[in-house]
Amino acid sequence: MKVRLLTIAQQEVDDAFRWLEERNERLGFEFLTELDRIVQLVRRLPHAALEIEPEIRRALLARFPYALAYGVNDKEIIVIAVAHHRRPKYWLDRIK
């Protein structure tokens, strides 16, 4: 199944990468590796993650305080946010 990130979700990935790289030269790349692992898991098992809103699921990254918020339709998985845990559900207006 195809995975598509909303533009704003991609910006969140880019921002997190930059912030982590500023703190530790390899940490941003480790974040991207973990994000890719979660995306591949969601691709294989799109309905396995916890449903946190009607038709919206959340998959947690293991090493980083981030989660993928996404929806699933017949054709694709749409990543709504790559959200830091300290700002839960700030992205809800993206699904309306």
C-alpha positions in Angstrom: 0.0 0.0 0.0 1.3 3.5 -0.9 2.2 5.9 2.0 1.8 9.6 1.4 2.8 12.3 3.9 0.9 15.6 3.9 3.2 18.5 3.1 3.0 19.7 6.7 3.9 16.2 8.0 7.0 16.2 5.8 7.9 19.6 7.3 7.6 18.1 10.7 10.1 15.3 9.7 12.5 17.9 8.3 12.2 20.1 11.4 12.8 17.1 13.8 15.8 16.0 11.7 17.4 19.4 11.8 16.8 19.8 15.6 18.2 16.3 16.3 21.2 16.9 14.1 22.0 20.1 15.9 22.2 18.1 19.2 24.1 15.1 17.9 25.6 14.7 14.4 24.1 11.2 13.8 20.8 11.5 15.8 18.8 12.9 12.9 19.7 10.0 10.6 18.9 7.6 13.4 15.5 9.3 13.7 14.9 8.9 9.9 15.9 5.2 10.2 13.4 4.6 13.0 10.7 6.6 11.1 11.3 4.4 8.0 10.9 1.3 10.2 7.6 2.5 11.5 6.4 3.5 8.0 7.2 0.0 6.7 5.4 -1.6 9.7 2.3 0.6 9.0 2.5 -0.3 5.3 2.4 -4.0 6.2 -0.2 -3.8 9.0 -2.1 -0.5 8.5 -4.9 -1.3 10.9 -2.7 -2.7 13.7 -1.9 0.7 15.4 -4.2 2.2 18.0 -7.2 4.1 16.8 -7.0 7.5 18.6 -9.8 9.3 16.7 -12.4 7.9 14.3 -10.4 6.5 11.3 -7.1 7.9 12.6 -4.4 5.7 14.0 -1.2 6.4 15.9 2.1 4.4 15.6 4.8 5.2 18.1 8.4 5.5 17.2 10.6 3.3 19.6 13.6 5.6 20.3 12.1 9.0 19.8 9.2 10.9 21.4 7.3 11.0 18.1 4.3 9.3 16.6 2.9 8.9 13.2 -0.8 10.0 13.0 -2.4 8.5 9.9 -5.5 7.5 8.1 -6.1 4.6 5.8 -8.3 4.5 2.7 -8.7 2.0 -0.1 -5.6 3.2 -2.0 -3.2 4.7 0.5 -2.0 5.5 4.0 -2.1 9.2 4.6 0.3 10.5 7.3 -1.3 13.5 8.8 1.4 14.3 11.3 4.8 13.2 12.7 3.9 14.5 16.1 6.1 15.1 19.2 4.5 13.6 22.3 4.5 16.9 24.2 1.9 18.3 21.7 -0.8 15.7 21.5 -3.5 16.1 18.9 -2.5 19.6 17.8 -3.0 18.3 14.3 -6.7 17.5 14.6 -7.7 20.5 12.4 -5.8 18.7 9.5 -8.5 16.0 9.3 -11.5 18.2 8.9 
